[in-house]
Amino acid sequence: MLSRRWDGVISKEVAPELFQQCLDRKIPCIDLADHPTVTAGIPKIRPDNSAIGQMAAEYFIEKGYRNFAFCGYSDQAWSDERKKGFI
């Protein structure tokens, strides 16, 4: 997968094989995938999805809305996290 010389890798995909190759070759790598899976030795950066959902609900409440709903994706962990914050 890493046939060239790389100075570093920033990945937005869940890529265990890529992460392992980076670890083996001591190539700096950052995981940006918005999925809760964490690979040991690879720094992960994710948004605070619960806080995002909470902020959205608070916005509607502050605007005086009394009836509003969350619409998300049932098969996506990030969406479930946002829903929990929204509720």
C-alpha positions as CSV (number, residue, x, y, z in Angstrom):
1,M,0.0,0.0,0.0
2,L,2.8,2.4,0.8
3,S,5.1,1.8,-2.2
4,R,6.6,5.3,-2.0
5,R,8.4,7.2,0.7
6,W,5.8,9.1,2.8
7,D,6.5,11.9,5.3
8,G,3.1,11.4,6.9
9,V,-0.4,10.2,6.4
10,I,-3.7,11.9,7.3
11,S,-6.6,9.4,6.8
12,K,-10.3,9.9,7.0
13,E,-11.1,6.2,6.4
14,V,-11.1,3.3,8.8
15,A,-7.9,1.8,7.4
16,P,-6.4,-0.9,9.7
17,E,-3.9,-2.1,7.1
18,L,-2.7,1.4,6.3
19,F,-2.3,2.2,10.0
20,Q,-0.3,-0.9,10.6
21,Q,2.0,-0.2,7.7
22,C,2.5,3.4,9.0
23,L,3.3,1.9,12.5
24,D,5.7,-0.6,11.0
25,R,7.5,2.0,8.9
26,K,7.4,4.7,11.6
27,I,5.5,7.0,9.4
28,P,3.5,9.6,11.3
29,C,-0.2,9.0,10.8
30,I,-3.4,10.7,12.0
31,D,-6.9,9.1,11.9
32,L,-9.7,11.5,11.1
33,A,-12.4,8.9,10.5
34,D,-15.5,9.8,12.4
35,H,-15.9,6.3,13.7
36,P,-15.3,5.3,17.3
37,T,-12.7,2.6,16.4
38,V,-9.3,3.5,17.8
39,T,-6.0,2.0,16.6
40,A,-3.3,1.8,19.2
41,G,-0.4,4.1,18.4
42,I,-2.4,6.2,15.9
43,P,-3.7,9.5,17.1
44,K,-7.4,10.0,16.4
45,I,-9.2,13.3,16.0
46,R,-13.0,13.3,16.2
47,P,-15.7,16.0,16.7
48,D,-17.6,15.9,19.9
49,N,-20.8,14.6,18.3
50,S,-22.8,14.6,21.5
51,A,-22.0,18.3,22.0
52,I,-23.0,19.1,18.4
53,G,-26.4,17.4,18.9
54,Q,-26.9,19.2,22.2
55,M,-26.0,22.6,20.6
56,A,-28.5,22.0,17.9
57,A,-31.3,21.3,20.4
58,E,-30.4,24.3,22.5
59,Y,-30.5,26.5,19.5
60,F,-34.1,25.5,18.7
61,I,-35.1,25.9,22.4
62,E,-33.5,29.4,22.5
63,K,-35.4,30.3,19.4
64,G,-38.6,29.4,21.1
65,Y,-39.4,26.3,19.1
66,R,-41.4,23.7,21.1
67,N,-41.8,21.0,18.5
68,F,-38.6,19.8,16.7
69,A,-37.0,16.5,15.9
70,F,-33.7,14.8,15.1
71,C,-33.2,13.1,11.7
72,G,-30.1,11.0,11.3
73,Y,-28.6,7.7,10.1
74,S,-29.3,4.6,12.1
75,D,-26.2,2.8,10.8
76,Q,-23.7,5.5,11.6
77,A,-22.1,5.8,15.1
78,W,-21.5,9.5,14.7
79,S,-25.2,10.1,14.0
80,D,-26.2,8.1,17.0
81,E,-23.9,10.2,19.2
82,R,-25.4,13.4,17.8
83,K,-28.9,12.0,18.5
84,K,-28.0,11.3,22.1
85,G,-26.8,14.8,22.6
86,F,-29.9,16.2,20.8
87,I,-32.2,14.3,23.1
